[in-house]
Amino acid sequence: MRKMKINYQDKHVRTILYLLSFFIPFAIFAGYFAMHGMRILTVDLGQQYIDLLAFYKDHFFNPAAYSYSFANGLGGSLIGTFFYYLASPFNMLLLFFSKTQLPIAIYWIISLKVGTIGLTSYYYFQKHYQKIYALAGSNAFALSGYVIAYNLNLMWLDSLILLPLLILQIHQVGKKNWLILVSFLLWVTDFYTGYMALVFGFFYFAIYLFNHPTNWQKKLLNYVIKSTTATLLAAFALIPTIYEIINNKNSSAVFNWGIQFTPYKLLGKFISGSYSFHEMQA
């Protein structure tokens, strides 16, 4: 009877910690936006993304619109655009709001994504650290500088949700895992940040293999097969997107091997407050 009571208490505490890992970053982010009058339609979000999200809402039940649209310049494919800006499953929340309420919908989407980053990172951390430290780590990850700086680029947040799950699957390489599914979702939800996460995962796997050399051939084969399978499954999105990138208006640009910024000056960018908008314009 005592053992059952302890197990129940442990399960209860576990549930509370999972809920906190989601609601703490969610509440902090949502509260910040609320205190500032939910003014989120700024820079690219207000000038570019809002129109694409409105297009998504209007044509969700007409997927043919994503294969070709006359709204794209003189007409063209929107497949690449869809898999960069609009493929996140969180965007389905837009369907429950009217067009005039799109800023509110985006407010909830960003806040929910930040909360989910906390949840998935806690799921990873709690397997390696004590619960309270895992909770602290998940909150730090969900409210990291990247999230603070780029939250208005809401399509880039899905990769942060999936990154802890990718690392967890790498730790379980050679066993039954979800590496194919996680890698596939990274490619499809946003290929731009997804490929960065997968490249990071590759280097992480190499270091993991170096530190855990037992059965390394089996682990390497498992990783290669599952990563390749995920990429092939995502080919329906990747191939049209690559074709669009190659044939876009900038395809004739000449690659420049020169250095744009003096290398030693990049070290100063590690210091808080060193960002300059004029450098971005240049």
C-alpha positions in Angstrom: 0.0 0.0 0.0 2.8 2.4 0.9 4.6 1.6 -2.4 1.5 2.3 -4.4 1.1 5.7 -2.6 4.7 6.7 -3.3 4.3 5.7 -7.0 1.1 7.8 -7.2 2.9 10.8 -5.6 5.8 10.4 -8.0 3.5 10.3 -11.0 1.6 13.4 -9.6 4.8 15.3 -9.2 5.9 14.3 -12.7 2.7 15.6 -14.2 3.0 18.9 -12.4 6.6 19.4 -13.6 5.6 18.7 -17.2 2.8 21.2 -16.9 5.1 23.8 -15.4 7.7 23.2 -18.2 5.0 24.3 -20.6 3.1 26.9 -18.7 6.0 28.9 -17.2 7.5 30.0 -20.6 4.0 30.2 -22.1 2.8 32.5 -19.4 5.9 34.7 -19.4 5.7 35.2 -23.2 2.0 35.6 -23.4 2.1 38.0 -20.4 4.8 40.1 -22.0 2.8 40.5 -25.2 -0.4 41.2 -23.2 1.3 44.0 -21.2 2.5 45.6 -24.4 -0.9 45.7 -26.0 -0.2 42.6 -28.1 1.8 44.7 -30.6 3.3 41.9 -32.6 2.7 43.1 -36.2 6.1 44.6 -36.6 9.0 44.2 -39.1 8.6 41.1 -41.3 5.7 39.7 -39.3 3.6 42.8 -40.0 4.9 43.4 -43.6 5.2 39.9 -45.0 4.1 37.0 -42.8 0.6 38.3 -42.0 -0.4 38.2 -45.7 0.9 34.7 -46.1 -0.9 33.5 -43.0 -4.1 35.1 -44.3 -3.6 33.3 -47.6 -3.2 30.1 -45.6 -6.4 30.7 -43.8 -8.3 31.4 -47.1 -7.0 28.4 -49.0 -6.5 25.8 -46.3 -9.3 23.6 -47.8 -8.0 24.3 -51.4 -4.5 22.8 -51.4 -4.2 23.2 -55.2 -3.6 26.9 -54.5 -0.2 26.1 -53.1 1.0 24.4 -56.3 0.4 27.4 -58.4 -0.9 30.9 -57.8 -1.3 34.1 -59.9 -0.7 36.1 -56.8 3.0 35.1 -57.0 4.4 37.8 -59.3 3.3 36.9 -62.8 2.2 33.5 -61.5 4.2 30.6 -60.2 4.5 27.7 -57.7 4.0 28.3 -54.0 5.2 24.9 -52.8 8.6 26.3 -51.6 6.8 29.3 -50.0 4.4 26.9 -48.2 7.2 24.7 -46.7 9.1 27.7 -45.6 6.4 29.9 -44.1 3.2 27.9 -43.6 3.8 24.2 -43.0 3.8 24.3 -39.2 0.8 22.4 -37.7 0.4 25.2 -35.2 -0.9 27.4 -38.1 -4.2 25.4 -38.1 -5.1 27.5 -35.1 -5.7 30.3 -37.6 -8.9 28.5 -38.8 -10.6 29.3 -35.5 -10.2 33.1 -35.9 -11.6 35.6 -38.3 -9.3 37.6 -40.6 -9.6 40.6 -38.3 -8.5 38.5 -35.4 -5.3 37.2 -37.1 -3.0 39.2 -34.8 -4.6 37.5 -31.8 -4.2 34.1 -33.5 -0.5 34.8 -34.2 -0.1 35.9 -30.6 -1.5 32.5 -29.4 0.6 30.6 -31.9 3.9 32.1 -30.8 3.1 31.7 -27.1 2.0 28.1 -27.6 5.2 27.4 -29.6 7.3 28.9 -26.8 5.5 26.8 -24.2 6.0 23.6 -26.3 9.7 24.3 -26.6 9.8 24.3 -22.8 7.8 21.0 -22.8 9.9 19.1 -25.3 13.2 20.3 -23.8 12.0 19.3 -20.3 11.2 15.8 -21.7 14.9 15.6 -22.8 16.5 17.2 -19.8 14.6 15.1 -17.2 16.1 11.9 -18.6 19.6 13.2 -17.8 19.2 15.5 -14.8 17.2 15.8 -11.6 13.7 17.1 -12.1 14.2 20.6 -10.7 17.3 21.2 -12.8 15.6 19.8 -15.8 12.7 22.3 -15.3 15.2 25.2 -14.9 17.0 24.1 -18.1 13.8 23.8 -20.1 12.8 27.3 -19.1 16.2 28.7 -20.0 16.0 27.0 -23.4 12.5 28.1 -24.1 13.4 31.7 -23.2 16.8 31.7 -24.7 18.3 34.6 -26.7 17.4 32.9 -30.0 13.7 32.8 -29.0 13.7 36.3 -27.7 15.4 37.6 -30.9 13.5 35.6 -33.5 10.1 34.9 -32.0 8.4 37.1 -34.6 9.8 34.8 -37.2 7.3 32.3 -35.9 8.1 29.6 -38.6 11.6 29.2 -37.2 10.4 28.1 -33.7 9.2 24.6 -34.8 12.8 23.4 -35.1 13.5 24.4 -31.5 10.5 22.2 -30.5 11.9 19.3 -32.4 15.6 19.8 -31.6 15.6 18.2 -28.0 13.6 15.3 -29.5 16.3 14.8 -32.2 19.1 14.8 -29.6 17.1 12.3 -27.6 16.7 10.0 -30.6 20.5 10.2 -31.2 21.1 9.0 -27.6 18.9 6.0 -28.5 20.5 5.3 -31.8 20.9 1.6 -32.4 17.7 0.9 -30.6 14.0 1.4 -31.5 13.5 5.2 -31.7 11.6 7.9 -33.6 14.6 9.3 -35.5 12.8 9.0 -38.9 9.7 10.8 -37.7 11.6 13.7 -35.9 14.0 14.2 -38.9 11.0 14.1 -41.3 9.2 16.8 -39.3 12.3 19.0 -39.2 12.5 18.9 -43.0 8.8 19.5 -43.5 7.8 22.0 -40.8 10.5 24.5 -41.9 13.3 23.3 -44.1 15.4 26.4 -43.5 15.9 26.0 -39.8 15.3 22.3 -40.1 18.4 21.6 -42.1 20.4 23.6 -39.5 19.1 21.4 -36.7 19.8 18.3 -38.7 23.4 19.4 -39.4 23.8 20.1 -35.7 22.4 16.6 -35.1 25.0 15.1 -37.4 27.9 16.7 -35.5 26.3 15.8 -32.2 26.0 12.2 -33.4 29.7 12.1 -34.4 30.7 13.3 -30.9 28.2 10.9 -29.3 29.7 8.0 -31.3 33.2 9.0 -30.3 32.3 8.9 -26.6 30.2 5.7 -27.0 32.2 3.6 -29.4 30.5 0.3 -28.4 28.8 -1.2 -31.5 29.6 1.9 -33.4 29.1 0.2 -36.8 25.5 -0.7 -35.9 24.8 2.8 -34.6 26.3 4.5 -37.6 24.3 2.3 -40.0 21.1 2.8 -38.0 21.6 6.6 -38.1 22.4 6.8 -41.8 19.5 4.6 -42.8 17.0 6.4 -40.7 18.2 9.9 -41.6 18.3 9.0 -45.3 14.8 7.5 -45.1 13.4 10.6 -43.4 15.0 12.8 -46.2 13.5 10.6 -48.9 10.1 10.7 -47.3 10.3 14.5 -47.2 11.3 14.6 -50.9 7.8 15.6 -51.9 8.5 18.9 -50.2 12.3 19.2 -50.7 12.5 18.6 -54.5 10.0 21.2 -55.6 11.5 23.6 -53.1 15.1 23.1 -54.3 13.8 23.5 -57.9 12.2 26.8 -57.0 15.3 28.1 -55.2 17.5 27.2 -58.2 15.2 28.8 -60.7 14.3 31.9 -58.7 15.2 35.5 -59.8 18.5 35.3 -58.0 19.7 32.1 -59.6 22.2 34.0 -61.8 24.0 35.6 -58.8 27.7 35.0 -58.7 29.0 33.4 -55.5 31.5 35.6 -53.8 34.3 33.9 -51.8 35.3 37.2 -50.2 34.9 38.0 -46.5 32.1 40.5 -45.9 33.2 41.4 -42.3 36.6 41.5 -40.7 36.8 38.2 -38.8 38.2 39.5 -35.5 35.3 42.0 -35.3 32.9 39.0 -35.2 34.1 38.3 -31.6 32.5 41.5 -30.5 29.1 40.1 -31.5 29.2 37.8 -28.5 28.8 40.9 -26.2 25.2 41.9 -25.4 24.0 45.1 -27.1 26.5 44.9 -30.0 23.8 44.5 -32.6 23.7 47.2 -35.3 20.8 47.5 -37.7 23.0 49.5 -40.1 25.2 46.4 -40.5 22.2 44.3 -41.5 21.3 46.9 -44.1 24.8 46.7 -45.5 
